[in-house]
Amino acid sequence: MDIDDRKIKILQAIISDYINTGEPVGSRTIAKKYDLGISSATVRNEMADLEEMGYLEQIHTSSGRKPSDRGYRLYVDKLMRNEPVTLEEENLIKGYLLDKALFEVDKTLKQAMGLLSELTKLTCILATPSVNKSYIKSLQLIRIDDNLILLVVVTDDSIIKNSMIRVRIVPSSEVLYKMSTTLNERIKNLTIEQINLEVINKMKSDLQGYDEIFNAIVPALYDILKESSDTDVYMEGATNMFNYPEYNDVERAREFLSLINSKEYIKNLLTDEQGISIRIGKENFLPEAKDCSIISASYKIGDKSLGSIALIGPTRIPYSKVTSIMAKVVNELNEVLRFNTDY
């Protein structure tokens, strides 16, 4: 059975109404609210066909219909009209990310999460960069006092990690600067996985006469990088979902809480796809996410993907508006991250 123009218009009307109200939609509602030029009886027959085709679902025999995952997929892929962000939203996004978080990558990411959650009224999740995938931009040894050295490691995506090293005697700041320069010649532009035994032996040879410091640096460097090797997941606006009446249902609320409280679940739901990815209901492949839609994007510096940011909501979220806001925030975030790194 083909989906003709009349069925398309009815499906669009049902999806629009259901997104706004969360209530199953009846044929009378469509005939009265939307100027389709057909009777409620005709609408009812077309709705029955759309249900048979898998685009609508009927919760109870006597109730109206609601869109199925397949119906939302058709809407998102073919029917959705772009709803641009307002000038006020655009100014808020630009100002908020630039003014609040300049030169601090971690803070920039958290500001972006808060902004997305606030503007969309959805739950926002973010996967941080894994240092395993990063290049070491610089290593610096800084004299704190006679017995303490601060080891600072900066990656190419501006993640900064540090560790305190205690030794019997700390050389002068000039000597530490020369040691830092020597070490950078060995490890700059290497990933953490590339700092193997051969590299370590060359570093040891370069620092002959400073065995105590070298022997303290290697485990400290290892600890820093090991601590940073796993992707972390952060969340903002977890309670926003409970503003949707669907989550007054105890079982659905329990499923959602189980979903967002599992780091592994969240990692599996995020994607590294280019552009905006929309996964609807059962497309998420997790029972706990079967009633959710997840809109995600990767944030990056240049062409290098750093991590993923996503919004989670019920399947009836206002896709057009949410995807526009997501695209604007991610584009602005990428610009800020690029500027921070270039600086």
C-alpha positions in Angstrom: 0.0 0.0 0.0 1.5 3.4 -1.1 1.5 6.3 1.3 -0.1 9.1 -0.8 -0.2 12.8 -0.2 -3.4 12.7 1.8 -2.0 10.1 4.1 1.2 12.1 4.4 -0.8 15.2 5.5 -2.8 13.2 8.0 0.3 11.6 9.4 2.0 15.1 9.7 -1.1 16.4 11.6 -1.1 13.5 14.0 2.6 13.8 14.7 2.3 17.5 15.3 -0.7 17.1 17.6 0.9 14.3 19.5 4.2 16.1 20.0 2.3 19.0 21.5 -0.2 17.2 23.7 1.1 13.7 24.4 -2.4 12.5 24.0 -3.6 9.8 21.4 -5.1 11.6 18.4 -8.6 10.9 17.1 -10.1 11.4 13.7 -12.4 14.2 14.9 -9.5 16.2 16.3 -7.6 16.0 13.0 -10.8 17.0 11.0 -11.5 19.9 13.3 -8.0 21.3 14.0 -6.4 20.9 10.6 -7.8 22.2 7.3 -7.5 19.0 5.2 -10.9 19.4 3.5 -12.1 15.9 4.3 -14.5 14.4 6.8 -13.7 12.7 10.1 -14.9 9.4 8.6 -12.4 9.7 5.8 -9.7 10.7 8.3 -10.6 7.6 10.3 -10.3 5.3 7.3 -6.9 6.8 6.4 -5.7 6.4 10.0 -6.6 2.8 9.9 -4.6 2.4 6.7 -1.6 4.2 8.3 -1.8 1.9 11.3 -1.9 -1.1 9.0 1.2 0.3 7.2 3.0 0.6 10.6 3.1 4.4 10.8 0.6 4.7 13.6 -0.2 2.7 16.8 -3.4 2.4 18.7 -2.9 2.0 22.5 -6.5 0.9 23.3 -9.3 -0.2 21.0 -11.4 2.9 21.9 -8.5 5.4 21.9 -7.0 7.5 19.1 -3.7 6.8 17.5 -0.1 7.9 18.2 2.9 7.8 15.9 5.0 4.6 15.8 8.8 4.6 15.6 8.4 4.1 11.9 6.1 7.1 11.7 8.6 9.3 13.5 11.4 8.0 11.2 9.4 8.9 8.1 8.7 12.3 9.6 12.3 13.0 10.6 13.8 11.8 7.3 11.2 13.2 4.8 8.6 15.4 6.3 10.2 17.6 9.0 10.5 21.3 8.2 13.5 23.1 9.6 12.7 25.4 12.5 15.6 27.8 12.9 16.8 29.1 16.2 15.6 32.5 17.1 17.9 35.6 17.2 17.6 35.6 21.0 18.6 31.9 21.2 21.5 32.5 18.8 22.8 35.4 20.8 22.5 33.4 24.0 24.4 30.4 22.6 27.2 32.6 21.2 27.6 34.7 24.4 27.2 31.9 26.9 29.9 29.7 25.4 32.4 32.5 24.6 32.0 34.6 27.7 31.8 31.9 30.3 34.3 29.3 29.2 37.1 30.9 27.2 40.4 28.9 27.4 39.0 26.2 29.6 38.0 23.1 27.7 36.3 21.2 30.5 34.3 24.2 31.5 33.4 24.9 27.8 31.9 21.4 27.5 29.9 21.6 30.7 28.6 25.0 29.7 27.5 23.5 26.4 25.7 20.7 28.2 23.9 23.1 30.5 22.9 25.3 27.6 21.5 22.4 25.6 19.5 21.1 28.5 18.1 24.5 29.3 17.1 25.4 25.7 15.5 22.1 24.9 14.2 21.0 28.3 15.7 17.6 27.7 18.5 15.5 29.4 21.9 16.2 28.0 24.8 13.7 28.1 28.4 14.1 27.1 31.3 11.7 26.5 34.6 13.4 27.2 37.7 12.8 25.0 39.8 9.8 25.7 43.4 10.8 26.2 44.4 7.5 24.5 43.3 9.1 21.2 45.1 12.4 21.9 48.6 13.6 21.0 50.8 15.1 23.6 51.2 18.7 22.9 53.7 19.5 25.6 55.2 18.4 28.9 56.4 20.8 31.5 58.5 20.4 34.7 57.9 23.3 37.1 59.9 23.8 40.4 57.6 24.2 43.4 60.2 24.0 46.2 63.4 22.2 47.1 61.7 18.8 47.0 58.7 19.2 44.8 58.3 19.3 41.0 55.0 19.8 39.2 54.6 17.7 36.1 52.1 19.2 33.6 50.9 17.4 30.5 48.9 19.1 27.8 47.2 17.2 24.9 46.4 18.5 21.5 42.7 18.9 22.5 43.7 21.1 25.4 43.2 18.6 28.1 45.5 19.5 31.0 46.7 17.0 33.5 49.3 17.4 36.3 51.0 15.5 39.1 53.3 16.4 42.0 56.7 14.6 42.0 58.8 14.5 45.2 62.6 14.1 45.0 65.5 14.6 47.3 66.9 17.7 45.5 65.1 19.7 42.8 67.4 21.3 40.2 67.1 24.9 39.2 64.2 26.2 37.1 66.7 26.6 34.2 67.7 22.9 34.4 64.1 21.8 34.6 63.3 23.9 31.5 66.1 22.1 29.6 64.8 18.7 30.8 61.3 19.6 29.7 62.6 20.7 26.2 64.5 17.4 25.9 61.5 15.3 26.9 59.2 17.2 24.5 61.5 16.4 21.6 60.9 12.7 22.4 57.2 12.6 23.1 55.6 15.6 21.4 53.0 14.6 18.8 53.0 11.0 20.1 49.8 9.3 21.4 49.9 7.8 24.8 49.9 4.3 23.2 53.0 5.2 21.2 55.1 6.0 24.3 56.6 2.5 24.4 59.7 1.0 26.0 61.9 2.2 23.2 60.8 5.8 23.7 61.2 5.5 27.5 64.8 4.2 27.1 65.7 7.1 24.8 64.2 9.5 27.4 66.3 7.9 30.1 69.5 8.2 28.0 68.8 11.9 27.3 68.4 12.5 31.1 71.6 10.7 32.3 72.7 12.2 35.6 69.1 12.8 36.6 68.1 9.3 37.3 66.0 10.1 40.4 63.9 12.6 38.6 63.5 10.4 35.5 62.5 7.4 37.7 59.9 9.7 39.3 58.6 11.2 36.1 57.8 7.9 34.3 55.4 6.4 36.9 53.8 9.9 37.4 53.3 10.2 33.6 51.9 6.7 33.5 49.5 7.4 36.3 48.3 10.7 34.6 47.7 9.0 31.3 46.1 5.9 32.8 43.7 8.0 34.9 42.7 9.8 31.7 42.5 6.9 29.4 38.8 6.1 29.8 36.0 8.2 28.4 34.0 9.9 31.1 30.3 10.5 30.8 28.6 13.6 32.3 24.9 14.5 32.5 22.8 17.6 32.8 19.0 18.0 33.3 18.3 14.5 34.3 15.0 15.5 35.9 13.7 17.3 32.8 12.2 14.0 31.5 9.8 14.0 34.4 8.1 17.1 33.1 6.7 14.8 30.4 3.5 13.0 31.5 4.7 9.8 30.0 7.2 9.5 32.8 4.5 9.6 35.5 4.3 5.9 34.8 6.5 4.2 37.4 7.9 1.5 35.1 8.9 4.0 32.4 10.5 6.3 35.0 12.4 3.3 36.4 13.6 2.3 32.9 14.8 5.8 32.2 16.7 6.1 35.5 18.3 2.8 34.9 19.4 4.0 31.5 21.0 7.3 32.6 22.6 5.8 35.6 24.6 3.3 33.6 27.8 4.6 32.1 28.0 1.6 29.7 24.5 2.0 28.5 25.1 5.7 27.7 28.4 5.0 25.9 26.6 2.4 23.7 23.9 5.0 22.8 26.3 7.7 21.7 27.6 7.8 18.2 30.6 9.3 16.4 28.7 9.9 13.2 29.3 13.1 11.3 26.5 15.6 11.6 23.3 15.1 13.6 22.3 11.6 14.3 18.7 10.8 15.4 17.8 7.4 16.8 14.2 6.7 17.6 12.7 4.2 20.1 13.8 0.6 19.3 16.6 1.9 17.0 18.6 2.4 20.2 18.9 -1.4 20.7 18.5 -1.2 24.4 15.2 -2.1 26.2 15.7 0.8 28.6 15.8 3.2 25.7 12.9 1.7 23.7 10.6 4.7 24.5 13.4 7.4 24.0 14.8 9.3 21.1 18.4 10.3 21.2 19.8 13.2 19.1 23.6 13.2 19.1 26.5 14.8 17.4 30.3 14.7 17.7 32.2 17.7 18.9 35.6 18.2 17.4 38.6 20.4 16.7 39.0 20.7 12.9 38.5 17.2 11.5 39.3 15.4 14.7 36.4 14.1 16.7 36.9 14.5 20.5 33.7 13.0 21.9 29.9 13.0 21.6 27.1 15.1 23.0 23.5 14.0 23.0 20.0 14.9 24.1 17.6 12.2 25.4 13.9 12.7 25.4 10.6 10.8 24.8 10.0 9.8 21.2 7.6 12.7 20.8 10.2 15.5 21.3 9.9 18.5 18.9 12.6 17.2 16.5 12.7 20.2 14.3 13.5 22.7 17.0 15.7 20.4 19.0 17.9 19.5 16.0 18.3 23.2 15.1 19.4 24.0 18.6 21.8 21.0 18.7 23.4 22.0 15.4 23.9 25.6 16.5 25.4 24.7 19.9 27.7 22.1 18.5 28.9 24.4 15.7 29.6 27.2 18.2 31.3 24.7 20.6 33.6 23.5 17.8 34.6 27.1 17.1 35.4 27.8 20.7 37.4 24.6 21.0 39.3 25.4 17.8 40.0 28.9 19.0 41.2 27.7 22.5 43.5 25.1 20.9 44.9 27.6 18.3 45.5 30.1 21.1 
